Structure formats: C-alpha cells, structure tokens
C-alpha cells in the first residue's frame, strides 16, 4: 500500500490517522460520559480524568499532524458516481469535524488549566497553563466542551452512516478507499 494519497486512493498514513482519531474520539467520549457519574470515592474519579486529559493532548498532536498531512496530501477525487450535493455536503461535514475537534480539545484544555495548573501527559511531559487563573473559565469551557463533544459524536455518526450508505446502497468504493481495500 502506498504511503501518500493519490488521485484515486488514500495512502496508509491518511487511513491510519483517520481511524486512530475516530477510535480515540469515541473512546474519550465514552470515558468522559462514564466519568461524570463517578463518586469521589471511586478509584476512577482521579484516574479517569488523568487518562482523559493525557489522551486528549496526544489527540491534539495527532490532529495537528493530520491537518498538516492533509494539506500536503490532497484527498482523492470524488468517485464519478457521487452527486454534486454529496460532494459539497462531505466537504462541509469534514470541515465541521475538524473545527469541532479543535473546539473540543481547546475547551478541554481550558477546563483543566483554568486554575493555572499544567496538564501532565502520562508523566512524560507537562503542558503548562497559558491563561493562568481565570475565575469561571472552567464553567464556560465546560459548557462548550459538553455540547461540542455531543456535536462531534453525532456528526461523526452521520459520517459513518453516509459511508455505509455508499457501501451498501450505492455499492461504490467510498468506504473501501478509507479501509485501504479498493477493488
């Protein structure tokens, strides 16, 4: 399999980073959803947020790499069977997914650093607070984080359903291209 994208296929780097980001986003969503129901005496009350923040910072680095890779490696042309509205809607959805990813990650960072403390990433390195102490920032960032995570999961779900529609109903190679198995 090729490393870089071509005019007809995604390369292995684009495919790998797509699925890494997708699995990580849904995993972080699940962990976040689980964490909000924990009591103070639950072991995961402290462990869960540390994992969530650490993986979130690593996801941020992966998404920055993905954006750079996408600029350097334009995506394959749409399939001839795709309708004009499908192509436009796909561009809008992809753009919105990128924006939402950054909104989610930045708001999560602001929640965690609102008290001026750094985020330790698995004790490998620390990401310092850039804002210092800002009273009430964690509440506003928390609202943004909550609603933008729901938006990204719903939009990503619709994205997945669209891929399945192309595969099952249209019987085209849209999904196969992102799985690396063109006919």
N, C-alpha and C positions, 0 to 999 in steps of 0.2 A: 504494500500500500504506500502511496506517495505521502510525503511529509506535508507539502504545501497544497493549498486548494488549486484546482484547475477550473477551467470554464464549465466543466460538466460534473466534477466531483469535489467533495470535501476531502481535505487531507487529514491524516491521522491526528495532527495536533488540534485542529478545529473540532474534530469529533470527540477527542478525549476531553478537551476543556469544556465542551458543551455538556457532556454527561457528568463530568465532575461537578460543575456548577449546579446542574439540575438536582443531582442527588444531595449535594450539600445544602442547597436552599430548602429542600423538603425536609431534610434531617434537622436543620436548625429550626425550622418552623415547628416540627414535632416536639423537639426538645423545649422550645420556648413555650409551647402550649402546655406541655407537661409541667414545666417549672412554676407557672403561675398558680397552680393548685397545691404546691408543697407547703407543709407547715415548717415552722422554724426548727423543729427538732428532727426533721427528715435529713438524712445524710446528703441527699442530692440538693438540699436547699443551698449549700455553699458550693458543692462540686459542679452542679449543673450550670450555674451562671459562669463559672470559670471556663468550662469547656465551651459554652456558647460564645463567650467573648473571644476566646482564643481561635476557635474555628472561624468566627466572623472576620477577624483580622486577616487570617490566611485566605479566606474567600475574597476579601477586598483585593489582596495582592493578585489572586488568580484572575479576578475580573478585570483589573487594570491590564494584566498581561493579555487577556482575551481581547480587549479593545485594541491594544497595540497590534496584536496578531491579525485582527480583522481588518484594520487599516492597511496593513502590509500584505494581506492575502484576501483580496475581494472574494465574496461568495460566488459560487457557481451561478450561471444564468438560470433563470426560472425555466421550468420544463415547458415545452411548446403547448402542452395541454392545459396549462394554468390560465385562468381567466384574468383579465386586467384587474378586476376588483380584488381577486385573491392575492395578486402580487402586491397591490397597494396596501391591502389590509395586513399582509405579512410584514411589510416594511414598517408600518405603524406599530404593530404588535411588538416586533423586535426592538424598535426604538424605545417604546414604552417599557419593555422588560429591562433594558439597560438603565434607563432613568430610575425605575423603581429599585433596581439592585443597589444603585448608589444612594438613593434616599434611605433605604432600609439600613445600609451599612453605616452611613454617616450618622443617622439618628441613633443607631445602637451605640456608636462610639460616643456620641454626646450624652447619652444616658449614663454610660459607665464612667465618664470623665467629668461629669458636672460638679463633683466635689473637689476637683483638682488633682485626683489621683491618676496614676498611669494604669494601663492595662498590661498585665503580664501575659505573654503568649506562651503557654505551656512551660513557663520558667526558662524559655530560650532567649527571649528579649522582651523589653518593655516598650510600649508605645505611650509616650507622655501625653498629658492633657495639654491641648493647645489653647484652651479657653480659661483655664484657672477655675476658680469657684464662681459660678453664676447661679444665684438663687432662683429656683423654679425651672431651670433649664431641663432637668430630668423629667419633669412633668410634661412639658411641651414636646420634648423629643420622644417621650414615651408614647404620647398620642399619635405622633407622626409614625413612629416605628410600628405600633399596633396596626393602624389602618393600612399602611403601605405594605406590611407583610401579608395581610389578607388580600390586598390587591394583586400582589405578585403571584401568590399561590393560585388565585382564581384565573389570572391571565395565563399563567404557565399551564394550568389545567386545560384551558381553552386551546392553547398552543398544541398541547399533546393530543387533544381530541381532533384538531384540524389535521394533524399528521396521520392519525388513524383513519380519518375520513378519506384522505388522499390514498392511503394504502388499501383500505377495504372497499370503498365505493368507487373511487376513480381508478383504482388499480395502476397507479403510477409509481415512480421511483422516489417520491419526495422523502418518505421515511427511510427507505433503503440507503439514500445518499447520506443520511446522518448516522446510519448504522455501519457505513463503510462496505455495504454489500450490493453495489449496483449490479444489475443483470449483465 
